[in-house]
């Protein structure tokens, strides 16, 4: 474990894709292009953005709002997702193979514990290959 901790604590690695170096804001040089596009008046009008603020990939204000309402913590996310599934809303849980920050193993663990009407069918499904070089399970409206 010490080897992985040392590797991942290196600030030169991209925590969202550990196979790549960290380049640019939030380790994605593409963020500058995304910000420029989302701050264009035409894009803002198309999206219905009325606020005078410019786009930010990370916002302390938004983060504080989530934390103040406990929306950040997994137990609430699980309840929200389970309720959406019970109403038939289709859900796709996706994480990249090399994503350390939001990894597929952690996502699968919390999804496996969801309490919802399709749990028995979901639990009976076997993990299977997905055409994009990953794995997937499906039951009713849930895909992971």
N, C-alpha and C positions, 0 to 999 in steps of 0.2 A: 504494500500500500504506500510505503514511503516513496517509492519510485514514481508512482502516479501522482502523488501529492506534490512532489518536487517539480515534475513536468508541468502540471496544471497550474501551479502557483507562479510559473514564469509569466510575467506580464506581456511577453512577446507572442503568446498564443491566443488565438481567437476562441473564446469559451463557447461560442455558438457553432464552431466547426474546428475542432482541435487539430484537424489535419492542415490547417492554414495559419499563417502568421496574422497577428493583429495589425491591421492597416486602416487608418482613418478613424473617424468618429465612431465609437462603439464597435470598433474592429471591422467596420464595413465602409470601404471608401465609396460605395454606392449611395450612402446616406446623403452625401452632398447633392447628388443628382436628384434623389427622391425629394429632398427638402426644397430644392429650386423648383421642381415641378409642382409640388403641393402648395407652394407659396405664390404661384402665378395667379393673377386675378381671374383668368379664364377657368382655371382648375377649381379655385375656391368658389366661384359662381356655380359651376357645374355640380359641385358637391354640396352646395347650399350652406357654405361656411359663412356665418354672419359675424363671428367674433373678430375683433381687430388684431388678434394674436397670430403670429406666424407659427408654422409647423415646427415641432420639436419631437425628435424620436423618443426622448426621455424627458419627462416633466416632473419636477419635484412637487408642483401643485397637484397634479393628477395623482401622483404616488401618495401624497399626504391624504387626499380624499379617499382613496381606496383603503388606506390603513385606518383612517378614522372610522370607517364603516365596516371594518373587518372583511372587506371584499377580497383581500389579498390571500387569505388563509384557505388552504385546501378543503377543509370541512365544508365551508360554504360553497365553494366551487362544485364539490361533489353533489350537494343538495340541489343546486341550480341545474346541473347537467342531468341528474336523475329526474327532476321534475319536467325538464324539457323532453327527455326521452319518453316519459310516461304520457306526454301530450302528443307524441308522434313526430316531434321535430327531429329532423335528421342531424346527426352530429358526426363530425370527423375529427378525431384526435390525431394530430400529426406531429412528429418530431424527427429530425434528421439523425442518421446513423452516428455521425460524429459530433453531435450537439452535446456538450457537457453541461451547460447551464440549464437547459430544458430538455433533458434526455428522454428517450423512448422508454427506457426501463422504468423510470419513476412514473411516467404517464400510465404505463400498463399496470403498474401496481395499484394506483388509485382507481383506475377504471375497473379493475378486477374486483374492487371492494364496493362498487356502486350498488345501492339498494334500489332496484327499479323493477318494473313488471316483466322485463325481458331478461332478467338475470339468469334464469335457468337455461334458456336457449343460448345466451352468450357464453355461459360457463361450459356448455357442452361443445362449443366450437373449438376446433384445433387451430393453433397458429399456423398460418400458411404463407407461402411466398407471395409477394406482390410484384407486379411487373416492373416496378421501379426499384428493384433490388432490396426490398425490405420485406416485412411480414405484416399480416393483417388478420383480424378477426372481425366477424360481422354477425349481428343479431338484431332483427327488426330495424330500428332507425340508427343504431350505433355502429360505427366503423372505427377501429383503431389499428 
